[in-house]
Amino acid sequence: MRADAERNRAKVIEAAMAAFATEGLAVSIAEIGRRAGVGTGTVSRHFPTKESLYAAIVLTKVEEIVSRARTLMTAEPPGEAFFSFFTYLVTQAATNRGLAQALNGGGFDVESAANRTEHDLEGVEQELLTQAQATGVIRPEVTRADVKALLVACVAAPDRSRLIEIVSAGLRNPS
């Protein structure tokens, strides 16, 4: 790819990340092009559909999220790593409207996009949960689907910090 085309692609991704974060998935391609300082044709050459543009952004975000999970797994004990990661995901989704909509099933399948990369989001989430359960910190009956539903609830809560505390207490193994 030519250097100017690569710069334009990077500008489009940066503008789209900001637009999706603040306005959600409904932002138009024309608006993204305007924010990037390029025409809609330039956006379409790099990303033929809005989904392909969002997929590029999600892949970047998934890489960041998986990296964070791996760092937590090596830096903290399993239970602390799980709860730190849970809080991190809630914070990420709460500050990124497009990510929150995607996590809630709102028009884009994050996990499907993530599965197209070497970054195993589902796997790292399951690994954090399994390790925390193996050390007795998390209740053994809790599933990844439970955690995902609770994550969505925390993102939607007006007082996220309070709900994260309540959810965390409920996930802890009482024994």
Rosetta constraint file for C-alpha pairs under 8 A:
AtomPair CA 1 CA 5 HARMONIC 6.38 0.50
AtomPair CA 1 CA 6 HARMONIC 6.28 0.50
AtomPair CA 2 CA 6 HARMONIC 6.20 0.50
AtomPair CA 3 CA 7 HARMONIC 6.21 0.50
AtomPair CA 4 CA 8 HARMONIC 6.16 0.50
AtomPair CA 5 CA 9 HARMONIC 6.11 0.50
AtomPair CA 6 CA 10 HARMONIC 6.20 0.50
AtomPair CA 7 CA 11 HARMONIC 6.15 0.50
AtomPair CA 8 CA 12 HARMONIC 6.12 0.50
AtomPair CA 8 CA 36 HARMONIC 7.86 0.50
AtomPair CA 8 CA 38 HARMONIC 7.40 0.50
AtomPair CA 8 CA 42 HARMONIC 7.67 0.50
AtomPair CA 9 CA 13 HARMONIC 6.26 0.50
AtomPair CA 9 CA 43 HARMONIC 7.55 0.50
AtomPair CA 9 CA 46 HARMONIC 6.45 0.50
AtomPair CA 10 CA 14 HARMONIC 6.12 0.50
AtomPair CA 11 CA 15 HARMONIC 6.04 0.50
AtomPair CA 11 CA 36 HARMONIC 5.34 0.50
AtomPair CA 11 CA 37 HARMONIC 7.95 0.50
AtomPair CA 12 CA 16 HARMONIC 5.91 0.50
AtomPair CA 12 CA 32 HARMONIC 6.82 0.50
AtomPair CA 12 CA 33 HARMONIC 6.61 0.50
AtomPair CA 12 CA 36 HARMONIC 5.24 0.50
AtomPair CA 12 CA 38 HARMONIC 7.86 0.50
AtomPair CA 12 CA 43 HARMONIC 6.61 0.50
AtomPair CA 13 CA 17 HARMONIC 6.00 0.50
AtomPair CA 13 CA 53 HARMONIC 7.32 0.50
AtomPair CA 13 CA 56 HARMONIC 7.60 0.50
AtomPair CA 13 CA 57 HARMONIC 6.60 0.50
AtomPair CA 14 CA 18 HARMONIC 6.43 0.50
AtomPair CA 14 CA 36 HARMONIC 7.58 0.50
AtomPair CA 15 CA 19 HARMONIC 6.11 0.50
AtomPair CA 15 CA 32 HARMONIC 5.92 0.50
AtomPair CA 15 CA 33 HARMONIC 7.76 0.50
AtomPair CA 15 CA 35 HARMONIC 5.72 0.50
AtomPair CA 15 CA 36 HARMONIC 5.24 0.50
AtomPair CA 16 CA 20 HARMONIC 5.85 0.50
AtomPair CA 16 CA 32 HARMONIC 5.49 0.50
AtomPair CA 16 CA 36 HARMONIC 7.98 0.50
AtomPair CA 16 CA 53 HARMONIC 7.82 0.50
AtomPair CA 16 CA 54 HARMONIC 7.88 0.50
AtomPair CA 16 CA 57 HARMONIC 7.83 0.50
AtomPair CA 17 CA 21 HARMONIC 5.97 0.50
AtomPair CA 17 CA 57 HARMONIC 6.48 0.50
AtomPair CA 18 CA 22 HARMONIC 6.26 0.50
AtomPair CA 19 CA 23 HARMONIC 5.66 0.50
AtomPair CA 19 CA 24 HARMONIC 7.09 0.50
AtomPair CA 19 CA 27 HARMONIC 6.73 0.50
AtomPair CA 19 CA 32 HARMONIC 6.81 0.50
AtomPair CA 20 CA 24 HARMONIC 4.42 0.50
AtomPair CA 20 CA 25 HARMONIC 5.54 0.50
AtomPair CA 20 CA 26 HARMONIC 7.83 0.50
AtomPair CA 20 CA 27 HARMONIC 6.62 0.50
AtomPair CA 20 CA 96 HARMONIC 7.28 0.50
AtomPair CA 20 CA 97 HARMONIC 6.57 0.50
AtomPair CA 20 CA 98 HARMONIC 4.88 0.50
AtomPair CA 20 CA 99 HARMONIC 7.90 0.50
AtomPair CA 21 CA 95 HARMONIC 7.00 0.50
AtomPair CA 21 CA 96 HARMONIC 4.08 0.50
AtomPair CA 21 CA 97 HARMONIC 4.82 0.50
AtomPair CA 21 CA 98 HARMONIC 5.19 0.50
AtomPair CA 21 CA 99 HARMONIC 7.10 0.50
AtomPair CA 22 CA 96 HARMONIC 6.48 0.50
AtomPair CA 22 CA 97 HARMONIC 5.86 0.50
AtomPair CA 22 CA 98 HARMONIC 7.52 0.50
AtomPair CA 23 CA 27 HARMONIC 6.24 0.50
AtomPair CA 23 CA 97 HARMONIC 6.44 0.50
AtomPair CA 23 CA 98 HARMONIC 7.14 0.50
AtomPair CA 24 CA 96 HARMONIC 7.73 0.50
AtomPair CA 24 CA 97 HARMONIC 4.83 0.50
AtomPair CA 24 CA 98 HARMONIC 4.02 0.50
AtomPair CA 24 CA 99 HARMONIC 7.77 0.50
AtomPair CA 24 CA 101 HARMONIC 7.00 0.50
AtomPair CA 25 CA 97 HARMONIC 7.83 0.50
AtomPair CA 25 CA 98 HARMONIC 5.16 0.50
AtomPair CA 25 CA 101 HARMONIC 7.29 0.50
AtomPair CA 25 CA 107 HARMONIC 7.62 0.50
AtomPair CA 27 CA 31 HARMONIC 6.77 0.50
AtomPair CA 27 CA 32 HARMONIC 7.41 0.50
AtomPair CA 28 CA 32 HARMONIC 6.43 0.50
AtomPair CA 29 CA 33 HARMONIC 6.13 0.50
AtomPair CA 29 CA 40 HARMONIC 6.54 0.50
AtomPair CA 29 CA 43 HARMONIC 7.31 0.50
AtomPair CA 29 CA 50 HARMONIC 6.87 0.50
AtomPair CA 30 CA 34 HARMONIC 6.13 0.50
AtomPair CA 30 CA 39 HARMONIC 7.40 0.50
AtomPair CA 30 CA 40 HARMONIC 5.46 0.50
AtomPair CA 31 CA 35 HARMONIC 6.18 0.50
AtomPair CA 32 CA 36 HARMONIC 6.13 0.50
AtomPair CA 33 CA 37 HARMONIC 6.00 0.50
AtomPair CA 33 CA 38 HARMONIC 5.00 0.50
AtomPair CA 33 CA 39 HARMONIC 5.35 0.50
AtomPair CA 33 CA 40 HARMONIC 5.43 0.50
AtomPair CA 33 CA 42 HARMONIC 7.73 0.50
AtomPair CA 33 CA 43 HARMONIC 6.17 0.50
AtomPair CA 34 CA 38 HARMONIC 6.07 0.50
AtomPair CA 34 CA 39 HARMONIC 6.80 0.50
AtomPair CA 38 CA 42 HARMONIC 6.25 0.50
AtomPair CA 38 CA 43 HARMONIC 7.27 0.50
AtomPair CA 39 CA 43 HARMONIC 6.66 0.50
AtomPair CA 40 CA 44 HARMONIC 6.08 0.50
AtomPair CA 41 CA 45 HARMONIC 6.08 0.50
AtomPair CA 42 CA 46 HARMONIC 6.62 0.50
AtomPair CA 43 CA 47 HARMONIC 5.89 0.50
AtomPair CA 43 CA 48 HARMONIC 7.64 0.50
AtomPair CA 44 CA 48 HARMONIC 4.55 0.50
AtomPair CA 44 CA 49 HARMONIC 6.86 0.50
AtomPair CA 47 CA 52 HARMONIC 5.51 0.50
AtomPair CA 47 CA 53 HARMONIC 5.25 0.50
AtomPair CA 48 CA 52 HARMONIC 6.67 0.50
AtomPair CA 48 CA 53 HARMONIC 7.85 0.50
AtomPair CA 49 CA 53 HARMONIC 6.58 0.50
AtomPair CA 50 CA 54 HARMONIC 6.14 0.50
AtomPair CA 51 CA 55 HARMONIC 5.90 0.50
AtomPair CA 51 CA 108 HARMONIC 7.41 0.50
AtomPair CA 52 CA 56 HARMONIC 6.33 0.50
AtomPair CA 53 CA 57 HARMONIC 6.50 0.50
AtomPair CA 54 CA 58 HARMONIC 5.97 0.50
AtomPair CA 55 CA 59 HARMONIC 6.00 0.50
AtomPair CA 55 CA 110 HARMONIC 8.00 0.50
AtomPair CA 55 CA 113 HARMONIC 6.03 0.50
AtomPair CA 56 CA 60 HARMONIC 6.44 0.50
AtomPair CA 57 CA 61 HARMONIC 6.23 0.50
AtomPair CA 58 CA 62 HARMONIC 5.82 0.50
AtomPair CA 58 CA 110 HARMONIC 6.80 0.50
AtomPair CA 58 CA 113 HARMONIC 7.11 0.50
AtomPair CA 58 CA 114 HARMONIC 7.36 0.50
AtomPair CA 59 CA 63 HARMONIC 6.13 0.50
AtomPair CA 59 CA 113 HARMONIC 6.87 0.50
AtomPair CA 59 CA 114 HARMONIC 6.11 0.50
AtomPair CA 59 CA 117 HARMONIC 7.33 0.50
AtomPair CA 60 CA 64 HARMONIC 6.49 0.50
AtomPair CA 61 CA 65 HARMONIC 6.17 0.50
AtomPair CA 62 CA 66 HARMONIC 5.98 0.50
AtomPair CA 62 CA 114 HARMONIC 6.42 0.50
AtomPair CA 62 CA 119 HARMONIC 6.86 0.50
AtomPair CA 62 CA 121 HARMONIC 6.75 0.50
AtomPair CA 63 CA 67 HARMONIC 6.05 0.50
AtomPair CA 63 CA 119 HARMONIC 5.97 0.50
AtomPair CA 64 CA 68 HARMONIC 6.20 0.50
AtomPair CA 65 CA 69 HARMONIC 6.28 0.50
AtomPair CA 65 CA 89 HARMONIC 7.92 0.50
AtomPair CA 65 CA 121 HARMONIC 7.70 0.50
AtomPair CA 66 CA 70 HARMONIC 6.20 0.50
AtomPair CA 66 CA 119 HARMONIC 6.48 0.50
AtomPair CA 66 CA 120 HARMONIC 7.19 0.50
AtomPair CA 66 CA 121 HARMONIC 5.98 0.50
AtomPair CA 66 CA 124 HARMONIC 6.72 0.50
AtomPair CA 67 CA 71 HARMONIC 6.20 0.50
AtomPair CA 68 CA 72 HARMONIC 6.22 0.50
AtomPair CA 68 CA 85 HARMONIC 7.72 0.50
AtomPair CA 69 CA 73 HARMONIC 6.17 0.50
AtomPair CA 69 CA 81 HARMONIC 7.72 0.50
AtomPair CA 69 CA 85 HARMONIC 6.25 0.50
AtomPair CA 69 CA 124 HARMONIC 6.82 0.50
AtomPair CA 69 CA 125 HARMONIC 7.83 0.50
AtomPair CA 69 CA 128 HARMONIC 7.88 0.50
AtomPair CA 70 CA 74 HARMONIC 6.50 0.50
AtomPair CA 70 CA 124 HARMONIC 7.59 0.50
AtomPair CA 71 CA 75 HARMONIC 6.06 0.50
AtomPair CA 72 CA 76 HARMONIC 5.63 0.50
AtomPair CA 72 CA 81 HARMONIC 5.16 0.50
AtomPair CA 72 CA 84 HARMONIC 7.51 0.50
AtomPair CA 72 CA 85 HARMONIC 7.28 0.50
AtomPair CA 73 CA 77 HARMONIC 7.13 0.50
AtomPair CA 73 CA 78 HARMONIC 6.58 0.50
AtomPair CA 73 CA 81 HARMONIC 5.67 0.50
AtomPair CA 73 CA 128 HARMONIC 7.28 0.50
AtomPair CA 75 CA 81 HARMONIC 7.78 0.50
AtomPair CA 76 CA 80 HARMONIC 5.96 0.50
AtomPair CA 76 CA 81 HARMONIC 5.29 0.50
AtomPair CA 77 CA 81 HARMONIC 5.96 0.50
AtomPair CA 78 CA 82 HARMONIC 6.13 0.50
AtomPair CA 78 CA 128 HARMONIC 6.78 0.50
AtomPair CA 78 CA 131 HARMONIC 5.60 0.50
AtomPair CA 78 CA 132 HARMONIC 4.80 0.50
AtomPair CA 78 CA 135 HARMONIC 7.17 0.50
AtomPair CA 79 CA 83 HARMONIC 6.38 0.50
AtomPair CA 79 CA 131 HARMONIC 7.56 0.50
AtomPair CA 79 CA 132 HARMONIC 4.61 0.50
AtomPair CA 79 CA 133 HARMONIC 7.91 0.50
AtomPair CA 79 CA 135 HARMONIC 7.49 0.50
AtomPair CA 79 CA 137 HARMONIC 5.51 0.50
AtomPair CA 79 CA 138 HARMONIC 7.15 0.50
AtomPair CA 80 CA 84 HARMONIC 5.92 0.50
AtomPair CA 81 CA 85 HARMONIC 6.00 0.50
AtomPair CA 81 CA 128 HARMONIC 7.08 0.50
AtomPair CA 82 CA 86 HARMONIC 6.13 0.50
AtomPair CA 82 CA 128 HARMONIC 5.39 0.50
AtomPair CA 82 CA 129 HARMONIC 6.36 0.50
AtomPair CA 82 CA 132 HARMONIC 6.50 0.50
AtomPair CA 83 CA 87 HARMONIC 6.13 0.50
AtomPair CA 83 CA 168 HARMONIC 7.15 0.50
AtomPair CA 84 CA 88 HARMONIC 6.08 0.50
AtomPair CA 85 CA 89 HARMONIC 6.13 0.50
AtomPair CA 86 CA 90 HARMONIC 6.30 0.50
AtomPair CA 86 CA 151 HARMONIC 7.21 0.50
AtomPair CA 87 CA 91 HARMONIC 6.15 0.50
AtomPair CA 87 CA 164 HARMONIC 7.08 0.50
AtomPair CA 88 CA 92 HARMONIC 6.10 0.50
AtomPair CA 89 CA 93 HARMONIC 6.07 0.50
AtomPair CA 89 CA 151 HARMONIC 7.56 0.50
AtomPair CA 90 CA 94 HARMONIC 5.91 0.50
AtomPair CA 90 CA 151 HARMONIC 6.12 0.50
AtomPair CA 90 CA 152 HARMONIC 7.73 0.50
AtomPair CA 90 CA 154 HARMONIC 6.53 0.50
AtomPair CA 90 CA 155 HARMONIC 5.50 0.50
AtomPair CA 91 CA 95 HARMONIC 6.17 0.50
AtomPair CA 91 CA 155 HARMONIC 7.57 0.50
AtomPair CA 92 CA 96 HARMONIC 6.07 0.50
AtomPair CA 92 CA 99 HARMONIC 7.73 0.50
AtomPair CA 93 CA 97 HARMONIC 6.60 0.50
AtomPair CA 93 CA 98 HARMONIC 7.95 0.50
AtomPair CA 93 CA 99 HARMONIC 5.39 0.50
AtomPair CA 93 CA 100 HARMONIC 4.51 0.50
AtomPair CA 93 CA 103 HARMONIC 7.72 0.50
AtomPair CA 93 CA 155 HARMONIC 6.51 0.50
AtomPair CA 94 CA 100 HARMONIC 6.43 0.50
AtomPair CA 94 CA 155 HARMONIC 5.37 0.50
AtomPair CA 94 CA 156 HARMONIC 7.80 0.50
AtomPair CA 96 CA 100 HARMONIC 6.21 0.50
AtomPair CA 97 CA 101 HARMONIC 6.16 0.50
AtomPair CA 98 CA 102 HARMONIC 6.15 0.50
AtomPair CA 99 CA 103 HARMONIC 6.01 0.50
AtomPair CA 100 CA 104 HARMONIC 6.12 0.50
AtomPair CA 100 CA 152 HARMONIC 7.71 0.50
AtomPair CA 100 CA 155 HARMONIC 7.36 0.50
AtomPair CA 101 CA 105 HARMONIC 6.31 0.50
AtomPair CA 101 CA 106 HARMONIC 4.69 0.50
AtomPair CA 101 CA 107 HARMONIC 7.39 0.50
AtomPair CA 101 CA 108 HARMONIC 7.91 0.50
AtomPair CA 102 CA 106 HARMONIC 5.00 0.50
AtomPair CA 102 CA 107 HARMONIC 6.36 0.50
AtomPair CA 102 CA 108 HARMONIC 5.13 0.50
AtomPair CA 102 CA 109 HARMONIC 6.26 0.50
AtomPair CA 102 CA 110 HARMONIC 6.10 0.50
AtomPair CA 103 CA 109 HARMONIC 7.69 0.50
AtomPair CA 103 CA 110 HARMONIC 6.67 0.50
AtomPair CA 103 CA 152 HARMONIC 7.13 0.50
AtomPair CA 104 CA 152 HARMONIC 6.30 0.50
AtomPair CA 105 CA 109 HARMONIC 6.54 0.50
AtomPair CA 109 CA 113 HARMONIC 6.41 0.50
AtomPair CA 110 CA 114 HARMONIC 5.99 0.50
AtomPair CA 111 CA 115 HARMONIC 6.02 0.50
AtomPair CA 111 CA 121 HARMONIC 7.16 0.50
AtomPair CA 111 CA 122 HARMONIC 7.11 0.50
AtomPair CA 112 CA 116 HARMONIC 6.84 0.50
AtomPair CA 113 CA 117 HARMONIC 7.53 0.50
AtomPair CA 114 CA 119 HARMONIC 6.55 0.50
AtomPair CA 114 CA 120 HARMONIC 6.70 0.50
AtomPair CA 114 CA 121 HARMONIC 6.45 0.50
AtomPair CA 115 CA 119 HARMONIC 7.28 0.50
AtomPair CA 115 CA 120 HARMONIC 6.43 0.50
AtomPair CA 115 CA 121 HARMONIC 7.68 0.50
AtomPair CA 120 CA 124 HARMONIC 6.16 0.50
AtomPair CA 121 CA 125 HARMONIC 6.16 0.50
AtomPair CA 122 CA 126 HARMONIC 6.10 0.50
AtomPair CA 123 CA 127 HARMONIC 5.98 0.50
AtomPair CA 124 CA 128 HARMONIC 6.17 0.50
AtomPair CA 125 CA 129 HARMONIC 6.35 0.50
AtomPair CA 125 CA 144 HARMONIC 7.41 0.50
AtomPair CA 126 CA 130 HARMONIC 5.95 0.50
AtomPair CA 126 CA 144 HARMONIC 6.29 0.50
AtomPair CA 127 CA 131 HARMONIC 6.00 0.50
AtomPair CA 128 CA 132 HARMONIC 6.18 0.50
AtomPair CA 129 CA 133 HARMONIC 6.13 0.50
AtomPair CA 129 CA 138 HARMONIC 7.54 0.50
AtomPair CA 129 CA 144 HARMONIC 7.24 0.50
AtomPair CA 130 CA 134 HARMONIC 5.98 0.50
AtomPair CA 131 CA 135 HARMONIC 6.38 0.50
AtomPair CA 132 CA 136 HARMONIC 6.47 0.50
AtomPair CA 132 CA 137 HARMONIC 5.39 0.50
AtomPair CA 132 CA 138 HARMONIC 5.58 0.50
AtomPair CA 133 CA 137 HARMONIC 5.67 0.50
AtomPair CA 133 CA 138 HARMONIC 4.65 0.50
AtomPair CA 133 CA 139 HARMONIC 6.28 0.50
AtomPair CA 133 CA 140 HARMONIC 5.71 0.50
AtomPair CA 136 CA 140 HARMONIC 7.77 0.50
AtomPair CA 136 CA 173 HARMONIC 6.38 0.50
AtomPair CA 137 CA 172 HARMONIC 5.60 0.50
AtomPair CA 137 CA 173 HARMONIC 5.44 0.50
AtomPair CA 138 CA 142 HARMONIC 7.41 0.50
AtomPair CA 138 CA 171 HARMONIC 5.56 0.50
AtomPair CA 138 CA 172 HARMONIC 4.51 0.50
AtomPair CA 138 CA 173 HARMONIC 4.85 0.50
AtomPair CA 139 CA 171 HARMONIC 5.92 0.50
AtomPair CA 139 CA 172 HARMONIC 5.65 0.50
AtomPair CA 139 CA 173 HARMONIC 4.20 0.50
AtomPair CA 139 CA 174 HARMONIC 7.51 0.50
AtomPair CA 140 CA 173 HARMONIC 7.50 0.50
AtomPair CA 142 CA 146 HARMONIC 6.21 0.50
AtomPair CA 142 CA 147 HARMONIC 7.38 0.50
AtomPair CA 142 CA 171 HARMONIC 7.26 0.50
AtomPair CA 143 CA 147 HARMONIC 6.48 0.50
AtomPair CA 144 CA 148 HARMONIC 6.17 0.50
AtomPair CA 145 CA 149 HARMONIC 6.22 0.50
AtomPair CA 146 CA 150 HARMONIC 6.20 0.50
AtomPair CA 147 CA 151 HARMONIC 6.05 0.50
AtomPair CA 148 CA 152 HARMONIC 6.35 0.50
AtomPair CA 149 CA 153 HARMONIC 6.33 0.50
AtomPair CA 150 CA 154 HARMONIC 6.16 0.50
AtomPair CA 150 CA 167 HARMONIC 7.14 0.50
AtomPair CA 151 CA 155 HARMONIC 6.28 0.50
AtomPair CA 152 CA 156 HARMONIC 6.36 0.50
AtomPair CA 153 CA 157 HARMONIC 6.22 0.50
AtomPair CA 154 CA 160 HARMONIC 5.50 0.50
AtomPair CA 154 CA 163 HARMONIC 5.90 0.50
AtomPair CA 154 CA 164 HARMONIC 6.24 0.50
AtomPair CA 155 CA 160 HARMONIC 6.50 0.50
AtomPair CA 156 CA 160 HARMONIC 7.70 0.50
AtomPair CA 157 CA 163 HARMONIC 6.97 0.50
AtomPair CA 159 CA 163 HARMONIC 6.45 0.50
AtomPair CA 160 CA 164 HARMONIC 5.98 0.50
AtomPair CA 161 CA 165 HARMONIC 6.34 0.50
AtomPair CA 162 CA 166 HARMONIC 6.38 0.50
AtomPair CA 163 CA 167 HARMONIC 5.95 0.50
AtomPair CA 164 CA 168 HARMONIC 5.87 0.50
AtomPair CA 165 CA 169 HARMONIC 6.16 0.50
AtomPair CA 166 CA 170 HARMONIC 6.29 0.50
AtomPair CA 167 CA 171 HARMONIC 6.18 0.50
AtomPair CA 168 CA 172 HARMONIC 6.30 0.50
